[in-house]
Amino acid sequence: MAKDICPVNPCYVDANKEVLAPDLYAYPGLVQGQPKPAIGSHEALGLQSDVCFDRFGRYGPYGLGYSLDRGGVSEYLDTESEGSEAVWETSGQINWNDVNWAQAQAQCFESNRDRFFTGNQTRDAELALTGRKKLHRTAIVVRTYVGFQWTAHAILNFRAMISELNLKSGGEYDVHFLLHVRDNDAPIWADIETAREIIETNVPTEFHGLCTLWSEAQMKLFYPGDFGDTYENPSNGDIHGVYRSAHMPLQHFAVIHPEYEHFWNWEMDMRWTGSYYELFDRLGKWGANQTRVGAWERSAKYYIPGLHGTWENFSQLVNTEIQASNKKPLLGPITYTGKIALNQGPNFMPASCASGSDMSQCGVGEEADLITLNPLFDVEESGWVFAADVTGYETALPKPPRRCSIVTASRLSRRLLSVMHEETWRLHHSMFSEMFPPTMAFHHGLKAVFAPHPVFLDRDWPLAEIDVAFNGGESHNSGGRGSPFDLNNEHNHKGTSWYYNSEFAGLLWRRWLGYAQMDGRGDNGGRAGEGTMRGGREEEQDPSSTGRLCLRSMLVHPIKWEDPAERED
């Protein structure tokens, strides 16, 4: 019988181990009348749905609401703040001025080293034989770049991410910043001083030790050679460029960090109102619990709980649609004209999917190789503008079958990144950034799932209309003709809380932060200047108002600016 995992040793913000990582403050219950998400759900993923977070409960532990000389960020000292002192009753107002996050992360891991696999295959095989349970570790790889403007809000967000994911988990996660150096002539590997100067100029001191530099020139050295022809290149970008091949530096990062089994690709303009640990932990556990049977079909469709019922009902609906189509579920590696075998072996299917097994359990308990936060859709005839940005394949042959998930935020396993790495260096294959990881999982039979996280709309839509707008593809999902990712249909995402061109996300987030915003009336939901300015200090302090917003946990993206003074028109 396997022994239990070693207990978690406490982790500290400081080197002297005197300041424990703080807790978030959540309100039990919800504000009256708060809607449920229109797409996805808390319940399906195992997220708490009966608590809400305000700005002080979320960010107060990390410096919101107190001054720089006390170790805060000097934001919201003059806003409505009734009851906010409860946030600091246990931890006090922590002085964050001299924190070294790289040191804090490393110290936390060292205190809990015995809980984890090492990333060394030989050593890990030996550890497995001892019978003691071990955990794999995950890297959160945050993509940033030279010139990014670090604001107080950005600092608060990443303090929260590191504290909640690393310190509060006993080192289960590490946070890294993958810093894109746009100057290809900068000797960032030859000269330590050049690298140090770039980091010091572009990243706040507390995060310096978490940065890994990369450039497109490095990618050309790491993945040299002729990548051959491209079916289409709408952006006219270079194949080694970050726009078309953002996966390349992530693949390289995985090569130089064998200690991690999974890698979250994350962006600077994403926010989460709740606990980051709850989010990433539940996404991983949900992905592992999914059966592979019907996974591609479920993942191609938006889950609308008001229409589809429970996740179990939704899954059965998809199974019924598969049967009605007279098609077999997409399962395992696929074949197509011109496919070339990999060196690392042909079969990634688990034993639970072997012939004669209970197929309802196929893949259940297997960690997902890819977890996305938008549907995994069939790009063929979808109208998505980059559907044919496919490089290195024989263009005289039909384009290989492809899947895509818009927004690159996703969790990739080491074995998926290894497949992508070999396809890139040996076969000189590449595809547009949002298409390459899903397609490689599709081609080689890796486990991929779209996690139905809670997404809110800026108005009350009829359920049937939501379904038409977001599952209007040819197979009543998000792919093929009628896809919501067609340029003619993509505008519907502007009113959602999560999409690369969302406008509602920023409005909602800034209102939650306490800045006055348009209230959403008008044909465009306040996104074109209609409606009435609501919120802000005056309204929140008015005894007749409801005060500051308290929201369920949710992802919002993109957040291009927060304080109105930061806005760049």
URLIN-V91446 format. One record per backbone hydrogen bond with DSSP energy under -1.0 kcal/mol. NH is the residue of the N-H (numbers start at 0). CO is the residue of the C=O. If there is no record, write none. Layout:
# URLIN-V91446
((NH;CO) (NH;CO))
This chain:
# URLIN-V91446
((2;130) (12;18) (16;13) (20;10) (24;56) (26;51) (28;49) (33;30) (37;454) (38;454) (39;302) (40;451) (46;41) (51;26) (52;550) (57;53) (58;54) (59;55) (61;58) (62;59) (63;58) (64;74) (65;62) (69;66) (70;67) (71;66) (72;62) (73;65) (83;80) (85;82) (86;83) (87;84) (88;85) (91;87) (93;91) (95;70) (98;95) (100;205) (103;99) (104;100) (105;101) (106;102) (107;103) (108;104) (109;105) (110;106) (111;108) (114;111) (115;112) (116;134) (123;119) (124;120) (125;121) (126;122) (127;123) (128;124) (130;127) (132;2) (134;114) (137;171) (138;261) (139;173) (140;263) (141;175) (142;265) (143;177) (145;179) (147;144) (154;150) (155;151) (156;152) (157;153) (158;154) (159;155) (160;156) (161;157) (162;158) (163;159) (164;160) (165;161) (166;161) (167;162) (170;165) (173;137) (175;139) (176;209) (177;141) (178;211) (179;143) (180;213) (185;182) (187;185) (190;186) (194;190) (195;191) (196;192) (197;193) (198;194) (199;195) (200;196) (201;197) (202;198) (206;203) (207;204) (209;206) (210;207) (211;176) (213;178) (218;214) (219;215) (220;216) (221;217) (222;218) (230;389) (231;387) (235;232) (240;237) (244;240) (247;244) (250;246) (251;247) (252;248) (253;249) (254;250) (255;251) (259;256) (260;136) (261;136) (262;411) (263;138) (264;409) (265;140) (270;555) (272;553) (278;274) (279;275) (280;276) (281;277) (282;278) (283;279) (284;280) (285;281) (286;282) (287;283) (288;284) (291;361) (294;291) (297;293) (298;294) (300;297) (306;303) (307;303) (308;304) (313;309) (314;310) (315;311) (316;312) (317;313) (318;314) (319;315) (320;316) (321;317) (322;318) (323;319) (324;320) (325;322) (326;321) (333;442) (338;335) (352;349) (353;350) (356;353) (358;356) (360;357) (361;358) (363;360) (364;287) (365;362) (368;446) (369;446) (370;410) (371;448) (375;298) (376;403) (381;378) (386;383) (388;385) (389;387) (390;429) (391;228) (396;393) (403;376) (404;433) (409;264) (410;370) (411;262) (412;368) (413;260) (416;412) (417;413) (418;414) (419;415) (420;416) (421;417) (422;418) (423;419) (424;420) (425;421) (426;421) (428;422) (429;390) (431;388) (434;431) (435;431) (438;434) (439;435) (440;436) (441;437) (442;438) (443;439) (445;440) (448;369) (450;371) (452;450) (454;38) (457;494) (460;458) (465;461) (466;462) (467;463) (468;464) (469;465) (470;466) (472;476) (475;472) (477;299) (479;377) (482;479) (485;482) (486;382) (488;485) (489;485) (491;488) (492;489) (493;490) (494;491) (495;492) (496;455) (498;556) (501;498) (502;493) (503;493) (506;502) (507;503) (508;504) (509;505) (510;506) (511;507) (512;508) (514;509) (516;533) (518;531) (524;521) (526;523) (533;516) (539;535) (540;536) (544;541) (550;52) (555;270) (556;496) (558;268) (565;562) (566;563))
